[in-house]
Amino acid sequence: MKCFVTGGTGFVGSNLVRELNARGHQVKALVRRGADLRALQGTQYEPVDGDLSDPAVLEKALRGCDWCFHVAASYHLWLKDYTPMYAANVDGTRNVLTAATTAGCQRIVYTSTVGCIGLPKEEAGKVIPTDEMTPVAESQMKNHYKLSKWKAERVALELAAKGSPVVIVNPSAPIGPYDVKPTPTGQMVLDFLNRKMPAYLDTGLNWVHVRDVAVGHILAAEKGRLGERYILGNAEANRTMKEALQMLQEITGVPAPTMRVPHWVALMAAHVDEGISNFTGKTPKAPLAGVRMAKYKMFFNPAKAIRELGLPQTSPRQAFVDAVEWFRANGYVTAK
């Protein structure tokens, strides 16, 4: 297949390009001028100079493509001005999906987030993982990133209802190699390795190997039902932060932090940190949006993707091993 990929220079996107290469598919990758291409080193792709704001460039590039993967997104938990993020995530999604539809793509896979899935609830002290059918409303989108992705997902569903061959995937918390920037989950691993994590919050995530997420995109193009959403996660990897850090300790020998910070303390510190950032313009180390999200254990059930797509289930331990090895091999770990 001839494939068009946005966000190919990012964590999930670069792993997707690798998996497409491995399966013999041709890849066109949308690349902004001056973009950091390190994550794509060693891959085969045809670069397309442009960005999400130019429908004419998108439509021209998409002509002749069988599949379109719209992975690109502006992911920030704090900005002085959120207007560009909404433009990229909402308007950009409409531009890409509309251009792919006009160009005649057979499948369009839109990368959303589990942030658009209903929040898990606790019953008798146990967190119940949620799935694609869990009721959710716009009012639950408590920060600008989640709200922008929610609005973008509405665009994808709207176009699917009108006949566009759109399938939506909702990755959980990817971990693994080629996390160049790194992402927030990768930064957690890196802070652990560099011994910059003296304490932790009582939160939790559904950890998933980034390779499984990439393969899940391809499976969604091959088998996904149009207009449907699929959580790309791991059924055995709903782990608290404490459990994830213990796993990292077992893998690396680096001692895991034992001090848990109360949520209210982290919230107060984030208010102060963000107040300073509003004055200086520098990104806070602990954005309020992140601390507020950490109040919930983001546990999800990917059974639908496993059942309908055949989503791989690499162990969370292997995901952390691969992330650690990649960070170490690429000079990110400075602590002895």
C-alpha positions in Angstrom: 0.0 0.0 0.0 1.0 3.6 -0.5 0.7 5.4 2.8 0.6 9.0 3.9 1.7 9.7 7.5 1.5 12.9 9.5 3.5 13.2 12.7 6.1 10.9 11.4 8.9 12.7 13.2 7.2 12.0 16.6 7.3 9.0 18.9 4.3 7.0 17.7 4.6 8.3 14.1 8.3 7.3 13.7 7.5 3.8 15.0 4.6 3.6 12.6 6.9 4.4 9.7 9.2 1.6 10.8 6.4 -0.9 11.0 5.1 0.2 7.5 8.6 -0.2 6.1 8.9 -3.7 7.7 5.7 -4.8 5.9 6.8 -3.4 2.5 4.4 -0.5 2.3 5.5 2.8 0.7 5.5 5.9 2.9 5.0 9.6 2.3 5.7 11.6 5.4 4.5 15.2 6.0 7.5 17.1 7.3 7.5 20.7 8.4 10.5 22.8 7.3 13.2 22.7 10.0 11.6 19.6 11.8 13.8 17.4 13.9 14.2 14.2 11.8 16.2 12.1 14.3 13.4 9.7 15.0 13.1 8.8 11.3 16.8 8.0 10.9 17.2 4.6 9.2 13.7 4.6 7.8 12.5 4.8 4.1 10.1 7.5 3.3 9.3 10.3 0.8 9.3 13.6 2.6 6.5 16.1 1.8 7.3 19.7 2.7 4.2 21.2 4.3 2.0 21.4 7.4 -1.5 20.7 8.6 -2.7 24.2 7.8 -2.4 23.9 4.0 -5.3 21.9 2.4 -3.9 22.2 -1.1 -0.5 20.7 -0.2 -2.2 17.9 1.7 -4.6 17.0 -1.1 -1.8 17.0 -3.7 0.4 14.8 -1.5 -2.5 12.4 -0.8 -3.3 11.7 -4.4 -2.6 8.1 -5.2 -2.3 7.1 -1.5 -4.3 4.0 -0.3 -4.0 4.7 3.4 -3.7 7.9 5.4 -2.5 7.9 9.0 -3.1 11.2 10.8 -0.9 10.9 13.8 0.3 14.5 14.2 -0.9 16.6 17.1 0.2 19.5 19.2 0.6 18.0 22.7 1.1 20.6 25.5 -0.2 20.7 29.0 0.7 24.4 29.4 0.9 27.3 26.9 0.6 31.0 27.3 -1.7 30.9 24.2 -3.6 27.8 23.3 -4.9 29.1 20.0 -2.2 27.4 17.9 -2.9 24.0 19.6 -6.6 24.2 18.7 -5.6 25.2 15.1 -3.3 22.2 14.7 -5.4 19.6 16.5 -8.9 20.6 15.4 -8.5 22.5 12.1 -5.5 20.4 11.1 -7.5 17.2 11.6 -10.3 18.5 9.4 -7.8 19.5 6.7 -6.1 16.1 6.7 -9.2 14.0 6.8 -11.0 16.0 4.2 -8.0 16.0 1.9 -7.7 12.2 2.3 -11.3 11.7 1.6 -11.2 13.9 -1.5 -8.0 12.1 -2.7 -9.9 8.7 -2.5 -8.0 7.0 0.3 -9.4 3.6 1.1 -8.7 4.0 4.9 -8.1 7.0 7.0 -6.8 6.2 10.5 -7.1 9.1 13.0 -4.9 9.0 16.1 -6.9 10.3 19.1 -6.1 9.6 22.8 -7.6 7.7 25.7 -8.1 11.2 27.2 -11.3 11.2 25.1 -12.5 7.9 26.7 -14.7 8.1 29.8 -12.8 8.3 33.1 -12.4 5.1 35.2 -14.4 4.9 38.5 -13.6 3.2 41.8 -15.9 0.5 43.2 -15.2 -0.9 46.6 -11.7 0.5 46.5 -11.0 -1.1 43.1 -10.5 0.9 39.8 -12.7 -0.4 37.0 -11.0 0.0 33.6 -13.2 1.8 31.1 -13.7 1.1 27.4 -15.0 2.7 24.2 -18.6 2.4 25.3 -18.1 4.2 28.6 -20.3 7.4 28.6 -18.2 10.5 28.2 -19.0 14.2 27.7 -17.2 17.3 26.6 -17.5 18.6 30.2 -15.0 15.9 31.3 -12.3 17.5 29.1 -10.7 19.5 31.9 -7.6 20.8 30.0 -6.9 22.4 26.7 -5.1 19.4 25.2 -7.9 17.0 26.0 -10.5 19.4 24.8 -8.7 20.1 21.5 -8.4 16.3 20.9 -12.1 15.8 21.9 -13.1 18.4 19.3 -10.8 16.8 16.7 -12.4 13.4 17.4 -15.8 15.0 16.9 -14.5 16.1 13.5 -13.4 12.6 12.7 -16.8 11.1 13.7 -18.7 13.8 11.8 -16.7 13.0 8.6 -17.2 9.2 9.1 -20.9 9.7 9.4 -20.8 11.5 6.0 -19.1 8.6 4.4 -15.3 9.2 4.9 -13.5 5.8 5.5 -12.3 6.9 9.0 -11.2 4.6 11.8 -10.2 6.2 15.2 -7.5 4.8 17.5 -7.0 5.9 21.1 -3.5 5.0 22.4 -3.0 4.8 26.1 0.5 5.5 27.5 3.2 4.4 25.0 6.7 3.4 26.1 9.6 2.2 24.0 12.3 3.2 21.6 12.8 6.3 19.4 11.3 8.7 22.0 13.5 11.5 20.8 11.9 14.5 22.5 11.0 12.7 24.9 7.2 12.4 25.5 5.8 12.8 29.1 5.8 9.0 29.6 9.3 8.7 28.3 10.4 11.7 30.4 9.2 9.8 33.5 11.5 6.9 32.6 14.3 9.2 31.9 13.9 11.2 35.2 14.0 7.8 37.0 17.2 6.7 35.2 18.8 10.1 35.9 17.7 9.9 39.6 15.6 13.1 39.3 12.5 11.5 40.8 12.6 11.9 44.6 8.9 11.1 45.0 5.8 10.0 43.2 2.1 10.7 42.9 -0.6 8.1 43.6 -1.7 7.8 40.0 -1.8 5.1 37.4 -1.7 4.5 33.6 -2.3 1.8 31.0 1.2 1.3 29.7 1.7 0.0 26.2 4.7 -0.8 24.0 4.9 1.9 21.3 5.5 -0.9 18.7 2.1 -2.4 19.6 0.5 1.1 19.1 2.2 1.4 15.7 1.1 -2.1 14.7 -2.4 -1.2 16.0 -2.6 1.7 13.5 -1.9 -0.7 10.6 -4.4 -3.3 11.9 -7.0 -0.5 12.1 -6.4 0.3 8.4 -6.6 -3.4 7.5 -9.5 -4.5 9.8 -11.0 -1.6 11.6 -14.7 -0.9 11.3 -15.4 2.5 9.8 -16.5 5.2 12.3 -15.4 3.0 15.3 -12.9 3.8 18.1 -10.3 1.4 19.3 -8.3 1.7 22.5 -4.6 0.8 21.7 -3.5 -0.4 25.1 -2.4 -3.5 27.1 -4.9 -5.6 29.0 -2.3 -6.6 31.6 -0.7 -3.2 32.0 -3.0 -1.1 34.2 -0.4 -0.3 36.7 -0.1 2.4 39.4 2.9 4.7 39.3 4.4 2.9 42.3 4.1 -0.4 40.5 5.7 1.0 37.3 8.6 2.5 39.3 9.1 -0.9 41.1 9.3 -2.5 37.7 11.9 0.0 36.6 13.9 -0.7 39.8 13.9 -4.4 39.0 15.0 -3.8 35.4 17.7 -1.2 36.1 18.9 -1.6 39.7 18.2 2.1 40.3 16.2 2.5 43.6 12.6 3.5 43.2 11.4 6.5 45.2 9.5 5.5 48.3 8.0 8.9 49.2 4.5 9.5 47.9 3.5 13.2 47.5 -0.1 13.9 48.6 -2.2 15.2 45.7 -3.1 18.5 47.4 0.6 19.3 47.9 1.4 18.6 44.3 -1.6 20.8 43.3 -0.4 23.7 45.4 3.1 23.4 44.0 1.7 23.3 40.4 -0.3 26.5 41.1 2.9 28.3 42.2 5.0 26.8 39.3 2.4 27.8 36.7 2.0 31.3 38.2 5.7 31.8 37.7 5.5 30.4 34.1 2.7 32.9 33.3 5.1 35.6 34.2 8.3 34.2 32.6 6.8 32.4 29.7 8.9 29.3 30.5 7.1 25.9 30.6 6.4 24.8 34.2 8.0 21.6 35.4 4.6 20.4 36.8 1.7 21.9 34.8 -1.6 22.1 36.6 -3.2 20.1 33.8 -0.9 17.2 34.4 -1.3 17.2 38.2 -5.1 17.4 37.9 -5.1 14.4 35.5 -2.9 12.5 38.0 -5.8 12.5 40.4 -7.2 9.6 38.4 -5.8 6.2 37.7 -6.2 6.1 33.9 -7.0 2.4 33.6 -8.5 1.2 30.3 -9.8 -2.0 28.7 -8.4 -2.7 25.2 -10.4 -5.9 24.7 -12.2 -4.5 21.5 -8.9 -3.8 19.7 -7.5 -7.2 20.8 -10.7 -9.0 19.6 -11.4 -7.2 16.4 -7.9 -6.1 15.3 -5.6 -8.7 16.8 -3.7 -5.9 18.7 -0.4 -7.4 20.0 0.1 -7.5 23.7 3.8 -7.1 24.4 4.5 -7.3 28.1 4.8 -3.9 30.0 8.1 -5.1 31.3 9.5 -5.5 27.8 8.2 -2.0 26.9 10.1 -0.5 29.8 13.2 -2.6 29.0 13.2 -1.3 25.4 12.7 2.3 26.5 15.6 2.0 29.1 17.9 0.4 26.5 17.2 3.0 23.9 17.7 6.0 26.3 20.9 4.5 27.5 22.2 3.7 24.0 21.4 7.2 22.7 23.1 9.3 25.5 20.1 10.4 27.4 21.2 8.9 30.7 23.7 11.1 32.5 23.6 9.7 36.0 26.2 7.2 36.9 
